[in-house]
């Protein structure tokens, strides 16, 4: 469970659980038990539960975080003990929505608790939520301020910061999109990006920025590629080893910021993008496209223009399945996947059909509209796909009353950018490879497997 900062940052993701995480008051008898220090062999906060919460929960559950309470101290955790158990056993928390029964399961940023950890929390609550010996508790982690760059602890301050132009959001109203374009300045020549981070302003910007994407377009070019994507649970990207994205002075960075009101006006909000570069003398071997948007609807191309061939229309109290198809015209490595749907979204799946006819589910996300987590494949299982592989991006929708976040199952739902409309695509961390690089990565993987089998 590495890097909890990467996986759990965001703003609105806690909205779904605010109501359910009310304090759980206990009886006088239980209060007496709570005060007990615990006996040898008993599960206690200090020795057993604090390490779990510190590693997997307090990134959000801290005084500045988006969680509805801080879990840095025993007294608060004891107060919410029964609710913590419910959220952990139901796997609502920590947020991790990869289907556990299909697809690749090895991820660098796996936030989920193991069955053993979940059982430990349950045993702690059942045993009276004892504190144990406070001296045996690990030191509380130091949580960066929400106004800090998350990657600064690892890489230092950003080498370049690009700011959107200001935007003001009314206290009430509908969704708004802000799409300024900024010319890249502050570098004297080509630079290779090894990491990026998007930072809404704190505290107000984090309350109204639903998500923020940017597109990098080379100077003089008509089309660009995605550079950064910020969503609930996805603040930054660190590219795989020896992999970077090229930026030049004069390139254009186009923001696409989705704002949503929260009851108070926000004036002159600015979203910042921080970039960390390889040293000027270093050229990484692999040039990534970053996050590439692959739609889960059929489309056709005519004279260079793309048209949707499968309409997204969900009837009242109905369900729907759509599927997009991508054919890879060169070898490709995938280092991450992230879903995107709205309230009627149910799940999404990325599946590879190899040239020899084999099929493999790469990832399946059980959609939760309150979180936009990017799932980072471990290095040894990053899909390496040969030329000619067909990728199927499938989406399932549920407009029935069985969908707990459906605002109105009586409505027809169509494609649209507004939160009340629906859409579906996946952001796929993509690096296109030469034949030589593909064969190199394949041979390196086969060699490592052979060494592990010795």
C-alpha positions as CSV (number, residue, x, y, z in Angstrom):
1,X,0.0,0.0,0.0
2,X,2.4,2.6,-1.2
3,X,2.1,6.3,-1.6
4,X,-1.3,7.1,0.1
5,X,-1.0,10.7,-0.9
6,X,-1.2,9.8,-4.6
7,X,-4.3,7.7,-4.3
8,X,-6.5,9.6,-1.9
9,X,-6.2,13.3,-2.6
10,X,-9.3,15.1,-3.8
11,X,-12.2,17.3,-2.7
12,X,-15.7,16.0,-3.3
13,X,-15.1,12.3,-2.8
14,X,-16.2,12.4,0.9
15,X,-19.7,13.8,0.0
16,X,-21.1,10.3,-0.4
17,X,-20.1,9.3,3.1
18,X,-20.7,12.4,5.1
19,X,-24.2,11.4,6.1
20,X,-23.3,7.8,7.0
21,X,-20.3,8.8,9.1
22,X,-22.2,10.2,12.0
23,X,-20.8,9.6,15.5
24,X,-21.7,6.3,17.1
25,X,-22.5,6.7,20.7
26,X,-22.0,3.8,23.1
27,X,-23.4,2.6,26.3
28,X,-21.9,3.2,29.8
29,X,-20.8,-0.4,29.9
30,X,-18.9,0.0,26.6
31,X,-17.3,3.2,27.9
32,X,-15.9,1.3,30.7
33,X,-14.5,-1.3,28.3
34,X,-13.1,1.5,26.1
35,X,-11.1,2.8,29.0
36,X,-9.4,-0.5,29.6
37,X,-5.8,-0.8,28.5
38,X,-6.2,-4.2,26.9
39,X,-4.6,-7.5,27.8
40,X,-2.0,-9.5,26.0
41,X,-3.4,-11.0,22.8
42,X,-6.2,-8.4,22.6
43,X,-6.5,-6.2,19.5
44,X,-5.9,-2.6,20.5
45,X,-5.7,0.8,18.8
46,X,-2.1,1.4,19.7
47,X,-0.6,-1.8,18.4
48,X,-3.0,-3.0,15.8
49,X,-5.4,-0.4,14.4
50,X,-3.4,2.8,14.4
51,X,-0.8,1.4,11.9
52,X,-3.7,0.5,9.5
53,X,-5.4,3.9,9.8
54,X,-2.2,5.8,9.5
55,X,-1.1,4.0,6.4
56,X,-4.5,3.9,4.6
57,X,-6.9,6.5,6.0
58,X,-5.4,9.7,7.5
59,X,-4.4,11.1,4.1
60,X,-8.1,12.2,3.9
61,X,-9.1,11.9,7.6
62,X,-7.0,14.7,9.0
63,X,-7.9,18.3,10.1
64,X,-7.4,19.7,6.6
65,X,-8.5,16.7,4.7
66,X,-11.7,15.9,2.9
67,X,-12.8,13.2,5.4
68,X,-15.6,14.2,7.7
69,X,-13.4,13.5,10.8
70,X,-9.7,13.2,11.7
71,X,-8.5,9.7,12.6
72,X,-5.1,10.7,13.8
73,X,-6.0,10.2,17.5
74,X,-7.6,7.4,19.5
75,X,-10.4,9.3,21.0
76,X,-11.9,10.2,17.7
77,X,-11.4,6.8,16.3
78,X,-13.1,5.3,19.3
79,X,-16.1,7.6,18.9
80,X,-16.6,6.4,15.3
81,X,-15.6,2.8,15.9
82,X,-18.8,1.1,14.7
83,X,-19.0,3.2,11.6
84,X,-15.3,2.6,10.8
85,X,-16.0,-1.1,11.0
86,X,-19.0,-0.8,8.6
87,X,-17.1,1.2,6.0
88,X,-14.1,-1.1,6.1
89,X,-16.1,-4.4,6.0
90,X,-18.3,-3.1,3.1
91,X,-15.1,-1.9,1.3
92,X,-16.5,1.6,0.9
93,X,-13.3,2.8,2.6
94,X,-10.5,3.1,1.8
95,X,-11.8,3.9,-1.7
96,X,-10.5,1.3,-4.2
97,X,-12.9,0.2,-6.9
98,X,-11.0,-2.3,-9.0
99,X,-13.0,-5.5,-9.4
100,X,-11.3,-8.0,-7.2
101,X,-12.5,-11.0,-9.3
102,X,-11.3,-10.2,-12.8
103,X,-8.3,-8.4,-14.5
104,X,-4.9,-7.5,-13.3
105,X,-4.7,-7.1,-9.5
106,X,-1.1,-5.8,-9.0
107,X,-1.1,-2.0,-8.6
108,X,1.5,0.4,-7.2
109,X,-1.1,2.5,-5.4
110,X,-3.4,-0.2,-4.1
111,X,-5.4,1.5,-1.3
112,X,-7.5,-1.4,-0.3
113,X,-7.2,-3.2,3.0
114,X,-6.3,-6.9,3.0
115,X,-8.9,-9.4,4.4
116,X,-6.6,-9.7,7.5
117,X,-6.5,-5.9,8.0
118,X,-10.3,-5.7,7.7
119,X,-10.6,-8.5,10.2
120,X,-8.3,-6.7,12.6
121,X,-10.5,-3.6,12.6
122,X,-13.6,-5.8,13.2
123,X,-11.9,-7.6,16.1
124,X,-10.9,-4.2,17.6
125,X,-14.5,-3.0,17.6
126,X,-15.9,-6.3,18.8
127,X,-13.4,-6.3,21.7
128,X,-14.5,-2.9,22.9
129,X,-12.3,-0.6,20.8
130,X,-9.5,-0.7,23.4
131,X,-6.7,1.8,23.3
132,X,-3.9,-0.4,24.7
133,X,-0.6,1.0,25.7
134,X,-0.2,4.5,24.0
135,X,3.6,4.2,24.0
136,X,3.3,1.3,21.6
137,X,1.4,3.3,19.0
138,X,3.4,4.4,15.9
139,X,4.1,8.1,15.7
140,X,1.3,10.0,13.9
141,X,2.3,10.7,10.3
142,X,3.1,14.2,9.2
143,X,0.4,15.2,6.7
144,X,1.3,17.8,4.1
145,X,-1.0,20.8,4.0
146,X,-3.6,20.8,1.3
147,X,-1.9,24.0,0.0
148,X,1.4,22.1,-0.6
149,X,2.5,20.3,-3.7
150,X,2.1,16.6,-3.0
151,X,5.2,15.7,-5.0
152,X,7.4,18.3,-3.4
153,X,8.5,15.8,-0.7
154,X,9.8,13.4,-3.3
155,X,11.1,15.7,-6.0
156,X,11.4,19.2,-4.5
157,X,9.4,22.2,-5.8
158,X,8.1,22.0,-9.4
159,X,10.6,23.1,-12.1
160,X,7.8,24.9,-13.9
161,X,4.3,26.1,-12.7
162,X,1.6,27.0,-15.3
163,X,-1.5,28.8,-14.0
164,X,-4.9,29.1,-15.5
165,X,-6.5,32.5,-15.8
166,X,-8.9,33.4,-13.0
167,X,-12.5,32.2,-12.9
168,X,-15.3,33.2,-10.5
169,X,-18.0,30.7,-9.5
170,X,-21.4,31.7,-8.2
171,X,-22.8,30.3,-4.9
172,X,-25.6,28.4,-6.7
173,X,-26.2,27.4,-10.3
174,X,-25.3,24.9,-12.9
175,X,-22.0,23.3,-14.0
176,X,-19.5,25.6,-15.6
177,X,-16.4,24.9,-17.8
178,X,-13.4,27.2,-18.0
179,X,-11.1,26.6,-20.9
180,X,-8.3,29.1,-21.1
181,X,-5.2,28.5,-23.2
182,X,-1.7,29.4,-21.9
183,X,1.5,29.7,-23.9
184,X,4.4,27.8,-22.3
185,X,7.1,30.1,-21.0
186,X,9.9,29.8,-18.5
187,X,12.0,27.2,-20.3
188,X,14.7,27.9,-22.8
189,X,14.6,24.7,-24.8
190,X,13.0,21.2,-25.0
191,X,12.4,19.5,-21.7
192,X,11.2,16.1,-20.8
193,X,8.6,15.8,-18.1
194,X,8.9,13.0,-15.6
195,X,6.0,14.0,-13.3
196,X,3.1,16.4,-13.2
197,X,0.6,17.6,-10.6
198,X,-2.6,19.7,-10.8
199,X,-3.4,21.9,-7.8
200,X,-6.7,23.7,-7.3
201,X,-6.5,26.6,-4.9
202,X,-6.9,25.9,-1.2
203,X,-9.4,25.9,0.4
204,X,-12.1,27.3,-1.8
205,X,-10.9,26.0,-5.2
206,X,-10.8,22.4,-3.9
207,X,-14.5,22.7,-3.1
208,X,-15.6,23.8,-6.6
209,X,-13.2,22.1,-9.0
210,X,-14.8,18.8,-9.9
211,X,-12.0,17.9,-12.3
212,X,-9.4,19.7,-14.4
213,X,-7.7,18.3,-17.5
214,X,-5.1,19.9,-19.7
215,X,-4.0,19.3,-23.4
216,X,-0.5,20.1,-24.6
217,X,-0.3,21.2,-28.3
218,X,3.1,21.8,-29.9
219,X,3.6,25.3,-31.4
220,X,2.1,25.5,-34.9
221,X,0.2,22.1,-34.6
222,X,-3.5,21.8,-34.9
223,X,-4.0,19.0,-32.4
224,X,-2.3,18.0,-29.2
225,X,-2.3,15.3,-26.6
226,X,-3.4,15.1,-22.9
227,X,-0.9,16.3,-20.4
228,X,-2.5,16.3,-16.9
229,X,-5.8,15.1,-15.4
230,X,-7.0,16.1,-12.0
231,X,-10.0,14.3,-10.4
232,X,-11.1,13.2,-7.0
233,X,-8.4,10.8,-5.9
234,X,-6.0,11.7,-8.8
235,X,-3.8,14.7,-8.2
236,X,-0.7,13.8,-10.1
237,X,1.3,11.5,-12.5
238,X,4.7,9.9,-12.1
239,X,5.7,8.3,-15.4
240,X,7.4,4.9,-15.4
241,X,11.1,4.6,-15.3
242,X,13.0,6.1,-18.3
243,X,9.7,7.5,-19.6
244,X,8.9,11.1,-20.2
245,X,6.7,13.6,-22.1
246,X,8.2,16.3,-24.2
247,X,7.4,20.0,-23.9
248,X,8.9,22.9,-25.8
249,X,8.8,26.7,-25.2
250,X,5.9,28.2,-27.1
251,X,3.7,25.1,-26.8
252,X,0.1,25.7,-25.8
253,X,-1.5,24.3,-22.7
254,X,-5.3,24.3,-22.9
255,X,-7.2,23.9,-19.6
256,X,-10.6,22.2,-19.3
257,X,-11.8,22.9,-15.8
258,X,-15.2,21.7,-14.6
259,X,-16.6,23.9,-11.8
260,X,-19.6,23.1,-9.7
261,X,-21.1,25.4,-7.1
262,X,-21.1,24.4,-3.4
263,X,-23.2,27.2,-1.7
264,X,-20.6,30.0,-1.4
265,X,-19.2,32.3,-4.1
266,X,-15.6,31.7,-5.2
267,X,-13.8,34.7,-6.7
268,X,-10.9,34.6,-9.1
269,X,-10.0,30.9,-8.6
270,X,-6.8,29.7,-10.3
271,X,-5.8,26.1,-11.0
272,X,-2.0,25.4,-11.2
273,X,-0.1,22.7,-13.0
274,X,3.3,21.8,-11.7
275,X,5.9,20.1,-13.9
276,X,9.0,18.2,-12.9
277,X,11.7,17.6,-15.5
278,X,14.4,15.2,-16.2
279,X,17.9,16.8,-16.0
280,X,18.6,18.7,-19.2
281,X,21.3,16.3,-20.2
282,X,18.9,13.3,-20.0
283,X,16.6,12.0,-22.8
284,X,14.4,9.2,-21.6
285,X,14.2,6.1,-23.8
286,X,10.4,6.1,-24.0
287,X,8.2,9.0,-25.0
288,X,4.7,8.7,-23.4
289,X,1.5,10.1,-24.6
290,X,0.4,10.5,-21.0
291,X,-3.3,9.8,-20.3
292,X,-5.1,9.0,-23.6
293,X,-8.9,9.2,-23.6
294,X,-10.5,6.1,-25.1
295,X,-14.3,6.3,-25.5
296,X,-16.6,3.5,-24.7
297,X,-18.9,4.2,-27.6
298,X,-18.6,3.1,-31.2
299,X,-17.3,5.7,-33.6
300,X,-16.4,6.0,-37.2
301,X,-13.9,8.3,-39.0
302,X,-14.8,10.1,-42.2
303,X,-12.3,12.4,-43.9
304,X,-10.3,12.8,-40.7
305,X,-13.4,13.6,-38.6
306,X,-14.7,11.2,-35.9
307,X,-18.5,10.6,-35.5
308,X,-20.3,8.7,-32.8
309,X,-22.0,5.6,-34.2
310,X,-23.6,4.4,-31.0
311,X,-25.9,6.8,-29.2
312,X,-25.9,7.0,-25.4
313,X,-29.6,7.1,-24.5
314,X,-30.8,5.4,-21.3
315,X,-34.6,5.0,-20.8
316,X,-36.3,5.6,-17.5
317,X,-35.8,2.6,-15.2
318,X,-33.6,1.1,-17.8
319,X,-30.0,-0.1,-18.3
320,X,-27.6,0.2,-21.1
321,X,-24.2,-1.2,-22.4
322,X,-22.0,0.6,-24.8
323,X,-18.6,-0.4,-26.2
324,X,-15.8,1.4,-27.9
325,X,-13.1,-0.3,-30.1
326,X,-9.5,0.8,-30.5
327,X,-7.1,-1.0,-32.9
328,X,-3.4,-0.4,-32.0
329,X,-1.4,0.3,-35.1
330,X,1.9,0.0,-33.2
331,X,3.1,-1.8,-30.1
332,X,1.9,-0.2,-26.9
333,X,2.6,-0.2,-23.2
334,X,-0.2,0.7,-20.8
335,X,0.9,2.0,-17.3
336,X,-2.4,3.1,-15.8
337,X,-6.2,3.1,-16.2
338,X,-8.9,5.4,-14.9
339,X,-12.6,5.4,-15.5
340,X,-14.9,8.3,-16.0
341,X,-18.7,8.2,-15.9
342,X,-21.5,10.1,-14.1
343,X,-24.3,9.1,-11.8
344,X,-25.8,6.4,-13.9
345,X,-22.5,4.7,-14.5
346,X,-22.2,1.2,-13.1
347,X,-18.8,-0.2,-14.3
348,X,-16.2,0.0,-17.0
349,X,-13.8,-2.6,-18.5
350,X,-10.7,-2.5,-20.6
351,X,-10.1,-5.8,-22.5
352,X,-7.4,-6.8,-25.0
353,X,-8.0,-9.0,-28.0
354,X,-4.6,-10.1,-29.1
355,X,-3.6,-10.8,-32.8
356,X,-3.5,-14.6,-32.0
357,X,-7.1,-14.5,-30.8
358,X,-6.5,-14.6,-27.1
359,X,-8.5,-12.2,-24.9
360,X,-7.5,-10.7,-21.5
361,X,-9.3,-8.3,-19.2
362,X,-6.8,-5.7,-18.2
363,X,-8.9,-3.9,-15.7
364,X,-12.5,-3.5,-14.6
365,X,-13.6,-0.6,-12.5
366,X,-16.8,-0.8,-10.4
367,X,-17.7,2.8,-10.9
368,X,-18.1,5.2,-7.9
369,X,-19.0,8.7,-9.1
370,X,-17.4,10.3,-6.0
371,X,-13.9,9.1,-6.8
372,X,-11.7,9.4,-9.9
373,X,-8.8,7.2,-9.0
374,X,-6.0,6.3,-11.5
375,X,-4.9,2.7,-11.0
376,X,-1.1,2.3,-11.6
377,X,0.0,-1.1,-12.8
378,X,3.0,-2.6,-11.1
379,X,6.0,-2.5,-13.5
380,X,6.1,-6.3,-14.1
381,X,2.4,-6.4,-15.1
382,X,2.0,-3.3,-17.2
383,X,0.3,-4.6,-20.3
384,X,2.6,-4.9,-23.3
385,X,0.4,-5.1,-26.4
386,X,1.7,-6.0,-29.9
387,X,0.7,-4.2,-33.0
388,X,-2.8,-5.2,-34.1
389,X,-4.2,-5.7,-30.7
390,X,-7.9,-4.7,-30.4
391,X,-8.9,-2.9,-27.2
392,X,-12.5,-3.1,-26.1
393,X,-13.7,-0.4,-23.8
394,X,-17.1,-1.5,-22.3
395,X,-19.4,0.6,-20.1
396,X,-22.5,-0.5,-18.2
397,X,-25.2,2.0,-17.0
398,X,-28.0,1.7,-14.5
399,X,-30.9,4.2,-14.5
400,X,-33.0,2.2,-12.1
401,X,-34.0,2.8,-8.5
402,X,-31.4,0.1,-7.6
403,X,-28.7,2.6,-8.3
404,X,-28.1,4.3,-4.9
405,X,-26.8,7.6,-6.5
406,X,-29.4,7.9,-9.2
407,X,-30.9,11.3,-8.8
408,X,-34.1,10.5,-10.7
409,X,-34.8,7.1,-12.4
410,X,-37.9,8.6,-14.1
411,X,-35.7,10.7,-16.4
412,X,-34.5,9.9,-19.9
413,X,-30.7,10.2,-19.8
414,X,-28.5,11.3,-22.7
415,X,-24.9,12.0,-23.4
416,X,-23.7,15.3,-22.0
417,X,-21.0,17.1,-20.0
418,X,-23.3,18.1,-17.1
419,X,-23.2,15.9,-14.0
420,X,-26.9,15.1,-14.5
421,X,-26.2,13.8,-18.0
422,X,-24.1,10.8,-18.8
423,X,-20.8,9.9,-20.5
424,X,-18.2,7.2,-20.4
425,X,-14.6,7.0,-21.4
426,X,-11.4,5.7,-19.8
427,X,-8.1,7.6,-19.4
428,X,-5.3,5.1,-20.3
429,X,-1.7,5.8,-19.5
430,X,-0.2,5.1,-22.9
431,X,3.3,4.8,-24.4
432,X,3.5,3.8,-28.1
433,X,6.6,1.8,-28.8
434,X,8.9,1.0,-31.7
435,X,9.3,-2.6,-32.6
436,X,12.8,-2.6,-31.1
437,X,11.6,-1.1,-27.8
438,X,8.7,-3.6,-27.6
439,X,11.0,-6.5,-28.1
440,X,13.4,-5.1,-25.5
441,X,10.6,-4.8,-22.9
442,X,9.3,-8.2,-23.7
443,X,12.8,-9.8,-23.3
444,X,13.4,-7.9,-20.0
445,X,10.1,-9.3,-18.7
446,X,10.8,-12.8,-19.8
447,X,14.3,-12.7,-18.3
448,X,12.9,-11.6,-14.9
449,X,10.3,-14.3,-14.9
450,X,12.9,-16.9,-15.7
451,X,15.1,-15.6,-12.8
452,X,12.2,-15.8,-10.4
453,X,11.5,-19.4,-11.4
454,X,15.1,-20.5,-10.7
